[in-house]
Amino acid sequence: MPVPLNYNLDSQREGTTPITFSSVNLIKNSLPLAYHVNEKIRNIIFNNEYVDFAALLPQTQSTEEIHVIATGVKLMTTSNSNPKAISSMHQWNNAFDIFLSIYLTKYPHMMLDLIKYGNNMRKLGYESGIQAVKLYDEEFRKLRVVHRLDWVILHDELYRLATAIKHSGNYQQHSQSSGSKNSRSPFLGKTQQKQGKYPNGFCWRYCDTGMCGSKACKLKHQCVHCGQKHASDICNKRPTGDDFVFVSKASSKACDYALHSFLKLCKTIGVPIKHEKTRFPTTVLTIYGIEIDSNEMIARLPSDKIEKIYDMLVSVKRRRSVTLRDLQSLIGLLNFACSVIIPGRAFLRRLINLTLGHTNPQFRITLNAEARADLRAWFEFIEHFNGKLCFLFDNWVSSDTLRLYSDAAGVHGGFAAVFGNDWFTGDWPPEI
């Protein structure tokens, strides 16, 4: 039966027929939802592999948000276009609809499960924001490549990580940088003041040294971590950070098992975890600013670091003298690069020696012939360096093979080590 689209009362009084279109013609004359998605991406979706939702959006309108502003009787439209990634629930919903239109052509029996999944994501977005949705959705679909997780069932660990973003600094920073004035803190000045080494109201000199020396000082003379009468820098309750990396054979579930076991252990014993820095099993991981690729077996330096090193070398290599601050800054960058450029350490020693015995940042240091030669060597190498280092296939021996384990627990916590069936423990000497 035809479906009426426009019902005209005047035309009915005159005995004419309402304007109608066939439902078949509607489908025939409209563009498919995923008409712009190429065959390569479709095959990735059909094979239950991970796909970036931003790649599903059409280039002309995928990343465009239209804002309608009413001014009296006039209507104006403003648009923000071409962001590099999905940044709103509107964009995520569009991408998810396109994903559904492709995925369900091969797996139509999964329709109800995916509708429920989309509903769960919209609820999560309402409660915790788009960043939480992106974290959960991306990590869930990556895990599903290996474990074939059920779309309907919420992954408990991922959901906790996603909702934790709401209370993290990254989430607050994202909210403050958005276009809405209501999302910005009205107390920005006070927030910026608290970004120092210690909170407001505490005597910084006392926190650093354990003494103040000023009788007129009315600030708090106590540790910012525990409230006791000692310097904050030596408090055994001050927060510390350790990084843990798990490595296993390719196509195994050992990394996933190790990570979830570790998170469960930390939760049990009360060790806080920075969930925004947690990364689920992957073959490309950034550690201390170095990108490790286990597929290609290489380590990469970030391109921005290489450009910065190159610019500083161009600036310094022709000078007769540089300030201590500039030389130390260059040495710091080159030392970072040595984590990938292993032979480079031999060309740093003479530059470091020039800084010894000087404390004034503006003191000018003369670059001798040896230092100039080292700078020329660095420049010639960096000029043609692609930023990559291939792993050396040495015979690696792990601590598990040696059965040697050691750890330190702060100034007052002491240290301990276990070697096979033997062990020892002790306290740090006072001079340390």
C-alpha positions as CSV (number, residue, x, y, z in Angstrom):
1,M,0.0,0.0,0.0
2,P,1.3,3.5,-0.7
3,V,2.4,5.5,2.3
4,P,1.1,9.2,2.4
5,L,3.8,11.7,3.2
6,N,1.9,15.0,2.9
7,Y,-1.7,15.2,3.9
8,N,-3.4,18.4,2.4
9,L,-6.8,19.3,4.0
10,D,-7.7,21.7,1.2
11,S,-7.0,19.2,-1.5
12,Q,-9.2,16.6,0.3
13,R,-12.2,19.0,0.5
14,E,-12.0,19.5,-3.3
15,G,-12.0,15.7,-3.8
16,T,-8.4,15.4,-4.9
17,T,-5.9,12.7,-4.0
18,P,-3.2,13.4,-1.3
19,I,0.4,13.4,-2.5
20,T,1.9,9.9,-1.9
21,F,5.1,8.1,-2.6
22,S,5.8,4.4,-2.5
23,S,7.9,3.0,0.3
24,V,9.9,1.1,-2.3
25,N,10.8,4.4,-4.1
26,L,11.9,5.9,-0.8
27,I,14.6,3.2,-0.4
28,K,15.5,3.3,-4.1
29,N,16.0,7.1,-4.2
30,S,18.0,7.5,-0.9
31,L,21.8,6.9,-0.5
32,P,22.8,3.9,1.7
33,L,24.2,4.9,5.1
34,A,27.6,3.5,4.3
35,Y,27.9,4.4,0.6
36,H,31.2,6.2,1.2
37,V,33.0,3.3,3.0
38,N,35.6,1.6,0.9
39,E,35.9,-2.2,0.4
40,K,39.0,-2.5,2.5
41,I,37.2,-1.1,5.6
42,R,34.2,-3.2,4.9
43,N,36.3,-6.4,4.9
44,I,37.9,-5.4,8.2
45,I,34.4,-5.1,9.7
46,F,33.3,-8.4,8.2
47,N,36.3,-10.2,9.6
48,N,35.5,-8.9,13.1
49,E,38.7,-6.9,13.2
50,Y,39.2,-3.5,14.9
51,V,38.3,-0.4,12.9
52,D,38.7,3.3,14.0
53,F,35.2,4.8,14.0
54,A,36.6,8.1,12.7
55,A,37.4,6.3,9.5
56,L,33.7,5.5,9.0
57,L,32.5,9.0,8.9
58,P,32.2,10.7,5.4
59,Q,34.9,13.3,4.8
60,T,32.5,16.0,3.8
61,Q,30.3,15.8,6.9
62,S,31.6,13.2,9.2
63,T,33.5,15.4,11.5
64,E,31.2,18.5,11.1
65,E,29.0,19.7,13.9
66,I,26.3,22.3,12.9
67,H,25.2,24.7,15.6
68,V,21.9,26.7,14.9
69,I,21.7,30.1,16.6
70,A,18.4,31.9,16.8
71,T,18.6,35.7,16.8
72,G,15.1,37.3,16.8
73,V,13.5,36.0,13.6
74,K,16.7,35.2,11.8
75,L,18.6,31.9,11.9
76,M,22.3,31.6,11.6
77,T,24.4,28.4,11.3
78,T,28.0,27.9,12.4
79,S,30.0,24.8,11.9
80,N,33.2,23.2,13.2
81,S,34.7,20.8,10.7
82,N,37.5,18.3,10.2
83,P,38.6,17.3,13.7
84,K,41.2,14.4,13.5
85,A,39.2,12.2,15.9
86,I,35.7,11.7,17.2
87,S,35.1,14.3,19.9
88,S,31.4,14.2,20.6
89,M,28.6,11.7,21.2
90,H,26.9,13.0,18.0
91,Q,29.9,11.9,15.9
92,W,30.2,8.6,17.8
93,N,26.5,7.8,17.2
94,N,26.8,8.5,13.5
95,A,29.8,6.3,13.2
96,F,28.1,3.5,15.2
97,D,25.1,3.6,12.9
98,I,27.4,3.3,9.8
99,F,29.2,0.4,11.5
100,L,25.8,-1.3,12.2
101,S,24.7,-0.9,8.5
102,I,27.8,-2.7,7.4
103,Y,28.2,-5.3,10.1
104,L,24.5,-6.5,10.1
105,T,24.6,-7.3,6.4
106,K,26.8,-10.3,7.3
107,Y,25.7,-10.9,10.9
108,P,21.9,-9.9,11.0
109,H,21.4,-12.2,14.0
110,M,23.5,-9.7,16.1
111,M,21.0,-6.8,15.7
112,L,19.5,-6.9,19.2
113,D,22.9,-7.3,20.8
114,L,24.4,-4.3,19.0
115,I,21.3,-2.2,19.8
116,K,21.8,-3.0,23.4
117,Y,25.6,-2.2,23.1
118,G,24.8,1.2,21.6
119,N,22.3,1.9,24.4
120,N,24.9,1.1,27.0
121,M,27.4,3.5,25.3
122,R,24.9,6.3,25.2
123,K,24.2,5.8,29.0
124,L,28.0,5.8,29.7
125,G,28.4,9.0,27.6
126,Y,25.6,10.7,29.5
127,E,27.2,9.9,32.8
128,S,30.9,10.2,32.1
129,G,31.3,11.9,28.8
130,I,32.6,11.1,25.3
131,Q,36.2,10.3,26.5
132,A,34.8,7.5,28.7
133,V,32.8,6.1,25.7
134,K,35.8,6.2,23.4
135,L,38.0,4.4,26.0
136,Y,35.5,1.6,26.6
137,D,34.4,1.2,23.0
138,E,37.9,1.2,21.5
139,E,39.4,-1.2,24.1
140,F,36.3,-3.4,24.0
141,R,36.4,-3.8,20.2
142,K,40.2,-4.5,20.4
143,L,39.7,-7.2,23.0
144,R,36.9,-8.6,21.0
145,V,39.2,-9.4,18.1
146,V,41.0,-11.9,20.3
147,H,38.4,-13.0,22.9
148,R,35.1,-12.6,21.0
149,L,33.4,-10.8,23.9
150,D,29.6,-10.6,24.0
151,W,28.2,-7.3,22.8
152,V,25.5,-7.3,25.4
153,I,27.5,-8.0,28.6
154,L,29.4,-5.0,30.0
155,H,33.1,-5.7,30.6
156,D,33.5,-4.9,34.3
157,E,37.2,-3.9,34.2
158,L,36.8,-1.7,31.1
159,Y,33.7,-0.1,32.5
160,R,35.6,0.9,35.7
161,L,38.5,2.3,33.8
162,A,36.1,4.3,31.6
163,T,34.1,5.8,34.5
164,A,37.3,6.6,36.3
165,I,38.1,9.2,33.6
166,K,35.4,11.4,34.9
167,H,37.4,11.9,38.1
168,S,40.8,12.2,36.4
169,G,42.7,15.3,35.5
170,N,42.4,14.4,31.7
171,Y,38.6,14.5,31.9
172,Q,38.6,17.9,33.6
173,Q,41.1,19.3,31.2
174,H,38.9,18.1,28.3
175,S,35.8,19.7,29.8
176,Q,37.5,23.0,30.4
177,S,38.8,23.1,26.8
178,S,35.4,22.6,25.2
179,G,33.5,25.4,23.6
180,S,30.8,25.6,26.3
181,K,31.3,28.4,28.8
182,N,29.4,26.5,31.4
183,S,32.0,23.7,31.4
184,R,34.8,26.1,32.5
185,S,35.7,26.4,36.2
186,P,34.8,29.8,37.6
187,F,37.8,29.4,40.0
188,L,40.5,29.0,37.3
189,G,42.8,31.4,39.1
190,K,42.8,29.2,42.3
191,T,43.1,26.1,40.3
192,Q,46.3,27.4,38.6
193,Q,47.7,28.4,42.0
194,K,47.5,24.8,43.1
195,Q,49.6,23.5,40.3
196,G,52.8,24.4,42.2
197,K,55.0,21.9,44.1
198,Y,52.9,22.2,47.3
199,P,49.3,23.3,48.0
200,N,48.5,26.7,49.2
201,G,48.7,27.3,52.9
202,F,51.9,25.3,53.4
203,C,55.3,26.7,54.0
204,W,57.3,25.6,50.9
205,R,60.6,26.1,52.7
206,Y,59.5,23.8,55.5
207,C,58.2,21.2,53.1
208,D,61.6,21.2,51.3
209,T,63.9,21.2,54.3
210,G,62.0,20.5,57.5
211,M,62.7,24.0,58.8
212,C,61.5,27.6,58.1
213,G,63.6,30.1,60.0
214,S,61.1,32.9,59.9
215,K,59.3,33.7,63.1
216,A,56.7,35.8,61.2
217,C,55.6,32.9,58.9
218,K,52.0,32.0,59.5
219,L,51.8,29.1,57.0
220,K,51.4,25.4,58.0
221,H,54.7,23.8,59.1
222,Q,53.9,20.2,58.5
223,C,54.1,17.5,55.8
224,V,51.5,17.8,53.1
225,H,51.2,14.0,52.8
226,C,50.7,12.8,56.4
227,G,50.4,16.0,58.5
228,Q,53.4,15.2,60.7
229,K,56.2,17.5,61.7
230,H,58.9,16.7,59.0
231,A,59.8,17.6,55.5
232,S,57.4,16.5,52.8
233,D,60.2,15.3,50.5
234,I,61.3,12.5,52.9
235,C,57.8,11.3,53.8
236,N,57.4,7.6,53.3
237,K,53.7,8.2,52.5
238,R,54.3,10.5,49.5
239,P,52.9,9.2,46.2
240,T,55.4,7.4,44.0
241,G,55.0,6.0,40.5
242,D,56.2,2.7,39.0
243,D,55.6,1.4,35.5
244,F,54.9,-2.2,34.8
245,V,55.2,-3.8,31.4
246,F,54.1,-7.3,30.5
247,V,55.6,-9.2,27.5
248,S,54.5,-12.5,26.1
249,K,54.5,-14.5,22.9
250,A,52.5,-13.4,19.9
251,S,48.9,-14.5,19.6
252,S,48.8,-15.6,23.2
253,K,46.5,-14.4,26.0
254,A,49.4,-14.2,28.6
255,C,49.6,-10.4,28.5
256,D,45.8,-10.0,29.0
257,Y,45.9,-12.5,31.8
258,A,48.9,-10.8,33.5
259,L,47.4,-7.3,33.2
260,H,44.1,-8.3,34.7
261,S,45.8,-10.3,37.5
262,F,48.0,-7.3,38.3
263,L,45.0,-4.9,38.4
264,K,43.1,-7.3,40.6
265,L,46.1,-7.7,43.0
266,C,46.6,-3.9,43.2
267,K,42.9,-3.5,44.0
268,T,43.1,-6.2,46.7
269,I,46.2,-4.7,48.5
270,G,45.1,-1.1,48.0
271,V,47.7,0.1,45.5
272,P,46.3,3.1,43.5
273,I,46.4,2.8,39.7
274,K,46.5,5.6,37.1
275,H,43.8,4.1,34.9
276,E,44.2,6.7,32.2
277,K,47.7,5.4,31.6
278,T,46.7,1.7,31.5
279,R,47.1,0.2,28.0
280,F,45.6,-3.2,27.1
281,P,47.5,-5.8,25.1
282,T,48.9,-4.3,21.9
283,T,51.8,-4.7,19.5
284,V,52.7,-0.9,19.5
285,L,53.3,0.7,22.9
286,T,54.8,4.0,23.9
287,I,57.2,3.7,27.0
288,Y,59.0,6.8,28.3
289,G,58.4,8.6,25.1
290,I,59.8,5.8,22.9
291,E,57.4,3.9,20.6
292,I,58.0,0.1,20.7
293,D,56.7,-2.0,17.8
294,S,56.8,-5.7,18.4
295,N,55.5,-6.5,14.9
296,E,58.4,-4.8,13.1
297,M,60.8,-5.3,16.0
298,I,61.8,-1.7,16.1
299,A,61.9,1.3,18.5
300,R,61.0,4.8,17.2
301,L,61.8,8.3,18.3
302,P,58.9,10.8,18.0
303,S,59.3,12.9,14.9
304,D,58.8,16.1,16.9
305,K,61.8,15.2,19.1
306,I,64.0,14.6,16.0
307,E,62.9,18.0,14.6
308,K,63.7,19.8,17.9
309,I,67.1,18.1,18.1
310,Y,67.9,19.1,14.5
311,D,66.8,22.7,15.1
312,M,68.9,23.1,18.2
313,L,72.0,21.5,16.5
314,V,71.6,24.0,13.6
315,S,71.5,26.8,16.1
316,V,74.4,25.7,18.3
317,K,77.0,24.1,16.0
318,R,78.2,27.3,14.5
319,R,78.5,29.3,17.7
320,R,81.7,29.9,19.6
321,S,79.9,29.9,22.9
322,V,76.5,29.1,24.4
323,T,74.8,29.6,27.7
324,L,74.8,26.8,30.3
325,R,71.1,26.6,30.1
326,D,71.1,26.1,26.3
327,L,73.9,23.5,26.4
328,Q,72.1,21.6,29.2
329,S,68.9,21.6,27.2
330,L,70.7,20.2,24.1
331,I,72.4,17.6,26.2
332,G,69.1,16.5,27.7
333,L,67.5,16.1,24.2
334,L,70.6,14.1,22.9
335,N,70.6,11.9,26.0
336,F,66.9,11.1,25.4
337,A,67.8,10.2,21.8
338,C,70.5,7.9,23.0
339,S,67.8,5.5,24.2
340,V,67.3,4.7,20.5
341,I,70.7,5.9,19.1
342,I,72.9,3.7,21.3
343,P,76.3,4.7,19.9
344,G,75.5,8.4,20.6
345,R,76.6,8.2,24.2
346,A,80.2,8.3,23.1
347,F,79.6,11.7,21.6
348,L,78.0,13.2,24.7
349,R,80.8,12.9,27.3
350,R,82.9,15.9,26.2
351,L,79.8,18.1,26.0
352,I,78.8,17.1,29.5
353,N,82.3,17.8,30.8
354,L,81.9,21.4,29.6
355,T,79.1,22.0,32.1
356,L,80.9,20.7,35.2
357,G,81.5,23.3,37.9
358,H,79.0,25.9,36.6
359,T,75.7,26.7,38.2
360,N,74.7,30.1,36.7
361,P,72.2,29.3,33.8
362,Q,73.4,32.4,31.9
363,F,77.1,31.6,32.2
364,R,78.6,31.4,28.7
365,I,80.6,28.3,27.9
366,T,83.2,28.3,25.1
367,L,82.8,25.4,22.7
368,N,86.3,23.9,22.1
369,A,87.4,21.9,19.0
370,E,86.4,18.6,20.5
371,A,82.8,19.8,21.4
372,R,82.4,21.2,17.8
373,A,83.5,17.9,16.4
374,D,80.9,16.0,18.5
375,L,78.2,18.5,17.4
376,R,79.1,18.0,13.8
377,A,78.8,14.2,14.2
378,W,75.4,14.5,15.8
379,F,74.2,16.9,13.1
380,E,75.3,14.7,10.2
381,F,73.6,11.7,11.8
382,I,70.3,13.4,12.8
383,E,70.0,15.0,9.3
384,H,69.5,11.6,7.7
385,F,68.1,9.6,10.7
386,N,64.7,8.0,10.2
387,G,64.1,7.7,13.9
388,K,64.0,3.9,14.0
389,L,66.2,1.3,15.8
390,C,66.0,-2.4,15.0
391,F,66.0,-4.7,18.1
392,L,69.3,-6.5,18.6
393,F,68.6,-10.3,18.7
394,D,70.8,-11.0,21.7
395,N,70.2,-13.9,24.0
396,W,68.0,-12.2,26.6
397,V,68.0,-13.7,30.1
398,S,65.1,-12.7,32.3
399,S,65.0,-12.2,36.1
400,D,62.8,-15.3,36.2
401,T,65.7,-17.4,34.7
402,L,68.2,-15.9,37.2
403,R,65.6,-16.0,40.0
404,L,66.8,-12.7,41.3
405,Y,64.2,-10.2,42.5
406,S,64.8,-6.9,44.4
407,D,62.8,-3.9,45.4
408,A,63.1,-0.7,47.4
409,A,60.4,1.0,49.5
410,G,61.4,4.6,50.1
411,V,63.7,6.3,52.6
412,H,62.1,4.6,55.7
413,G,60.9,1.4,54.1
414,G,64.3,-0.2,53.5
415,F,65.2,-2.7,50.8
416,A,65.1,-6.4,50.1
417,A,66.2,-9.0,47.6
418,V,65.5,-12.7,46.9
419,F,68.0,-15.0,45.1
420,G,66.7,-18.5,44.7
421,N,66.1,-19.8,48.2
422,D,68.2,-17.0,49.8
423,W,67.1,-13.6,50.8
424,F,68.2,-10.4,52.6
425,T,66.7,-7.2,53.9
426,G,67.9,-4.0,55.5
427,D,67.3,-0.3,56.2
428,W,68.8,2.6,54.2
429,P,71.8,4.3,55.9
430,P,71.0,7.8,57.3
431,E,73.4,9.5,55.0
432,I,71.3,8.2,52.0
